[in-house]
């Protein structure tokens, strides 16, 4: 690394600790689509270049940040990927579901996702791209909307009823013209999901895209995950093909049995 000149024109916001700024720098780099220049990082975090540089030196030393030797720009380090993968493996459902997810992808040709609720958000834990020409930009760690995603509807239908009541009573974002924005309509939809055992969300987050999801239960019959196939409405219509429903619901049931859940 080359020591940059001091830039005293910017200072970190009052109350921002050293650790806080370093963590924000890592998070910023992870969220970028390409390596970032020192000045760009400093401006984004409202800190001096000299201060950000010192944090980047330490982060690079421990593998959390890397610097391109040719451009001098900074990117997230490989250690973050290693740690993230190790953390992801702690979720038993990921290991239990992987083989079934691959089979589901092969049988349907569609992208497959696995979600769980972490800190009250529906989070994508696994994504396997389909065999169609379209690839989805959804990443592991993406948060899904409860009211406008097939995964979210599964968690409202088979999860906490307090959560369902709270979300139905709150303002519902219109992601597309097809999104459910009425609490009453959401409650009716969730009741239907609970009765039939699967959920869809055609055109509700992205126009032209649909997902078909089903719940995964553990040995206590408690919801611990949801799996879904994701594709264009051309391949997953608003009312899915019965064979698609059988594939998704069957895969979810087999994963549940793998977690020692019994009928």
N, C-alpha and C positions, 0 to 999 in steps of 0.2 A: 504494500500500500504506500501511496505517496501522501505525506502530511499536507492537508490543504491549509490555506491561509485562514486566519481567524475571521469570523463574521460576527461582529458584536451587535449588528443591527437587529437581530432577533433573539429573543430569550424564550425559554420554556415557560408555559403558563404557570402562574403562581400556584403552588401546592402540588406541582407535578414532580413526583419522586424520580430518582435515577432509574429505579427498576421499572417504574411505570412507563417511562419514555423508551427504554430499551424494548419492553414488550410491545409497545405500540409500533416501534420500528419493524419488529419481526412480523407483526400482523399486517402492516402496510405492505411489506414485500411479498408476503404470501398472496395477498389479494390482487397484485399486479399481474398483468398478462405478459410482461416482459421486464427485464432488468431495469432498475431505476438509477438515475444519476444522484450523486450526493446532494446537490442543490435541490433536486425535486423532492427527495425524502425530507430534507430540512424544511422546505416550504410547506409540505403537507402536514408536518407535525408541529409547525410554528416554533421551531428551535433553530439555534445557530448551527452552521455547518461544522464548526469545530466540536460542538457538543455531540452532534449526531455521529461525527467521524469517530470519536472516542468510543461510543457505544458499538459502532460497527466493527471496530478493531477487536473488541472483546467478544462480540458475537461470532465473528469469523474465527477467532481462536478456538472456540468451542464447537464449531461446525454448524451453527444456526444460520449463518450468513456466508455467502461466497461472493467474491469479486472477480469479474471478468478481467483477465490480465491484459486484454487488448483494449477494451473500451473504458475500463475503470468503473463500470456500472455495477450495482449490487443486486443480488438476487437471494431468495430464500435458499438455505443450505440443505444438503441431502439428509442431515441429521434429523430435520423436522419430519421428513418422510419416514425415516426409520422409526422414530418415536411414535408417529401417528399410526403406523402399521401395528406396532406393539400394543398401543392402546386399543386399537380396533379389535385386536384378537381377544381382549378381555371380555368382550361381549360374546357369550357362549352362542348366541343365536347366529352370529356371523359364520362361525365354524360349522355349526349344525346345518346351516342352510345352503352353504356354498354349492355342494353337489346338486341339490335340488334346483337351485337357481340356474345352473348351467343346463340341466336337463330341460327346465321350463323354457329357457331361451331357444334351445335346439328344437323343441317340439312346436313352438309358436313362431319362431323367427323374429320375435320382437325383443326390444330391450327389456331388461328385468331389473327391478330395484327392490331393496330391502330397507325398511325404515324402523326406527324405534323412537320413543320419546325420551329426550335428554333435556333436563332443565326446562321442562314444559314446552319444548319445541319438538315437532316431528322432524327428525333428522335422517337424511339418507346415509346408511351405513355401508351399503354395497351397491354398485352399479355394474351391470354387464351389458355391453352394447349388443344390439340385435344384428340380424343378418340382412337388414334392409339397407337401402342406399342412404337413409337418413340417420345421422348420429345425433344424440341428444347432449346438450352442453351441461346437463345436470352433473354436479360433482359430489363425491363423498363429502359429507358435512353440510350439504345444502339443507336449508330449512324449508319445509313445505307448509302451505296454508291449510289450517284445519278445515275451513269451510269450502275451499275451492280445489281440493285435491282428493284423489281416491284414497290415498294413504290417510290423510287427515280425517276423512269421513269414517274410515275404519276405526280410528282411535276415538272418535266421538261416539260411535255406535257401541263399541265393546269396551271402552275404557271408563274413566271417571265420569259419573253423571254430573258432579259439580262442575267439571270442566265444560261439559256440554251446555249446561245452563248458563255458565259465565260467558261462553263464546257466543251463544245465541242471543244473549242480551246486549252484547257489545256491537259497535258499528262493524259491518262486514265490508271489506274492500272489494270493489268491482275490478278484478284483474282484466276481465273481458266483458263484452255485453252478455255473455252466457253465465257469468258468475252469479252465485246465489248471494243476494244482498239483504234478504229479509230473514229475520230470526224465525218467524213462523214457518217460512218455506224450508229453512235449514232443519228445523225440528222434524218436519214431515219427511224430508229426505233421509235423515238419520234413522227414523223409525223404519223406513222401507229397507235401508241397508241392514239394520239389525235383523229384520225378519228374513231376508233372503240370504244373508251371509257374505255378501260381496258388495263392492262399491265401484262406481265409475265417476269420471269428471270430464265429460266431453266439452271441449271448447271453454273450459272454466278458468284455466290459468293462461293457456296459449291457444289461440284460435287454430283449429285444425289438428289438435293433439288430444288424445284420450288415454286414460289408464284404467286398468281393471285390477282391483286390489282385493285381498282376502286376509283375514286375521290369523296370527300364529299365537298359540297359547302354551304356557308351560305346564308342569305337572300339577300346579294348583288351579289350573283352568283360568289363570290370569293372563291377560293380553300382554305379550312381551315383544311383539313385532308385527309387521305387516309386509306382505310381498305384493308386487304388482308387475304386470307387463305394461309397457308404455310404447305407444306408436301413433302414427297419424290416424285420423278418423277413417281414412280409407281402409285401414287394416283392422282397427278396433272401433267399430261403430258404437253409437250411443247405446244401443242395445246389443251387447256383444254376442258373438256366435256361441251357441251352447257348448261347443267343443272348447272354446277359449275359457269359458267359465269352469268347465270340468277340469281343465289343465291347471288353472290358477288355484282353485279351491282345493283340488287334490294335492297340489304341491304344498300348500299351506298346512294341510292336515298331516302330511308325511313329516314335515319339519316339526310340527307339534309333537308327533309321536316320538321323533328323535330326541325331543326334550323331555321325554317320559310322560307326556300327557296322554291320558286314556279317555276313551269315549265314556 
